[in-house]
Amino acid sequence: GKGCGAGLLGQGTVNRCVRALIGSGIRVEEGDVVRIALAPENLLRASWLVYGLPLGWALIGAALAYLAGLDDLAAAIAALGGVGLGLFIARRRLRSSACLRQFTPTIVERLPVPE
């Protein structure tokens, strides 16, 4: 949750279930308190996929409407269509198993049990 506010979503939640890979050399058992991380480059890729694709396709849709000489309403509709297309592409990409493995967090440290 560092940096992007994702930690705010979990405030007040004691037990959360998150699927994560186990880093090499780390032994964990059920109930252990751990620190998980996602590689910064994977976080950037995920952000691009979720936010960049819809925004990019929205810009392309609006630009095509502008180049075609359409009015503002048509450009807005084309931009919304671009957002929809970008979301569709992103969802299809995120459903692939290779993509899901890339964006799966990894347990990087077993933390001491708080007393």
N, C-alpha and C positions, 0 to 999 in steps of 0.2 A: 503494500500500500504506500510505499514511499514515492513521492513525486507527483502522482497523478490523482490523488484523492481517493483511490480505491479503498484505502484503509478506513475511510469514513463510513463506507457501506457496511462494514462489519462491526462497528462500535456497538457494544452491548451484547454481542454474540460471543458466548463462551466456547461452544463446541460447533465448529464448522467443518464440514467434510469437503476436502479438496483432493482430487486425484493428482498425484505427483510422482515423478520418477525418483529413484533413490540414487544419490551421487555415489561414486566409487569410494570405498573405504568407510562408509557410514553404516552403522548397524542401528536399526530402529525396530521398535516393537509397537504394537497397538497401545495407544495411550500416551506415547512419548510426545513431548513438546518439541517441535522442530521449527527451523527457519527455512522457508522455501524462497526460491529466486527464479527469475526468468532472465535469460541473457539479454542485455540491453539491445543488441542488434535484433533479437527476436521481438522484443517489445516494440521497436520501431517498425518492423515489418507488420506486426499485428495492427498497429495504429494506422499505417498506410492502407492496409487492406480494409479496415473497418470504416475509416473516415476519408481517406484519400481517394479511393475508387469512386464512391458516390459523388464526392465533390468534383472530381475530375470529369466524370460523365455529365454532371449537371452543367459544368462550364462548356463542355463540347456541345451539348444540346442547345444551350442558349446561343453559342457562337454560330452554330449551323442555322438557327432560326434568324439570327441577325444577318448572316451572309445571304440568306434566301430572301431578305427584305420583308420578313413577316413583322407584324405589330408586336407590342409589348406582351399582350396576353398570350400570343402564340409562343413567344420566347420563354415566358414563365412556364407554360405547359411543357415545352420542350425540355426546359431545365428540370422540371419535376419528373418527366419521363427518363431523363438521364440519371437522376438520383435513384429511381426505381431499377434501372438497368445496372447501375453500379452496385446496389444492394443485392440484386440477384446474382451477379458475378461473384461478389464477396462471399455470399452464403454458399454458393456451389464450391468455391475454393476452400472455405473453412470446413466443409463436410468431408474433404478427402483425408484419408488416414495419415498421409505424409505431412499434411499441413497441421493436423491436430497434434502429432508427435512433436513438431517443431515448436508449437506454442504451449506445450505441457511444462509446467514449472518443475523444478528439481529440488529435492531436499538437499540442502547444502551444509546443514549443521544440526546436531542434536543439542537442545538447550537443557540446562539444569532445571529440574522440577521446582517451581516456586513453592515456598513453604508458607 
